[in-house]
Amino acid sequence: MSLNKGTLQAAIKDAFKKMKSTNGDEEQTLDTLSGKLAEAIDTYVKTATIVYVTGLVAPPNGGVVSGTFNGNLQ
C-alpha cells in the first residue's frame, strides 16, 4: 500500500477537531491531541511500501547478500 498524504491530513484535522470539544483540562487536551497525532503518524508510516530498485548481489550458491540497497518509499 502506498503512503496517502490525504488520509494523514484528515486524521490530523480530526485530532484538532476533537481537541475543541474537551472539558477545559489543558493537560488532558494535550495528551489526547498528542496521542491522536502519534496514532495518525504511526498509521501513515506503516502503510509505506518499500520499492527495491537495484544494488544487492547474492552469490549464486547462496551466502551473504552484499551491496547497497537502492530503492524508495511509496
C-alpha positions in Angstrom: 0.0 0.0 0.0 1.3 3.5 -0.8 1.6 6.4 1.5 -1.5 8.5 1.4 -0.9 12.1 2.5 -4.6 12.9 2.3 -5.5 10.3 4.8 -2.8 11.6 7.2 -4.1 15.1 6.8 -7.6 14.1 7.5 -6.5 12.2 10.7 -4.6 15.3 11.9 -7.5 17.5 11.2 -9.8 15.2 13.1 -7.4 15.2 16.1 -7.5 19.0 16.2 -11.3 19.0 15.9 -11.6 16.6 18.9 -9.4 19.0 20.9 -12.0 21.7 20.6 -14.6 19.5 22.4 -12.7 18.9 25.6 -13.7 19.8 29.1 -11.1 22.6 29.6 -8.4 20.4 31.2 -5.3 21.5 29.3 -3.1 18.5 30.3 -5.9 16.1 29.2 -6.4 18.0 26.0 -2.7 17.9 25.2 -2.5 14.2 26.0 -5.5 13.5 23.7 -4.1 15.6 20.9 -0.6 14.2 21.1 -2.0 10.6 21.2 -4.2 11.2 18.2 -1.3 12.8 16.2 1.0 9.9 17.2 -1.6 7.4 16.1 -2.1 9.2 12.7 1.6 9.3 12.0 2.2 5.7 13.1 -0.6 4.5 10.8 0.7 6.6 7.9 4.3 5.3 8.2 3.2 1.7 8.5 1.4 2.0 5.1 4.6 2.7 3.3 5.7 0.3 0.6 9.4 -0.2 0.0 10.3 -0.5 -3.6 13.6 -2.2 -4.4 15.4 -0.9 -7.5 18.9 -2.3 -7.6 22.2 -2.7 -5.7 22.2 -6.0 -3.9 24.1 -9.1 -5.1 23.5 -12.6 -3.9 26.2 -15.3 -4.5 25.0 -17.9 -7.0 25.4 -20.8 -4.5 23.9 -19.0 -1.5 25.6 -16.9 1.2 25.7 -13.4 2.4 24.0 -10.7 0.2 26.2 -7.7 -0.4 25.9 -4.3 -1.9 24.0 -1.2 -1.2 20.2 -1.2 -1.2 18.8 1.3 -3.7 15.1 1.9 -3.5 12.4 4.3 -2.2 9.3 4.5 -0.2 5.9 4.9 -1.8 
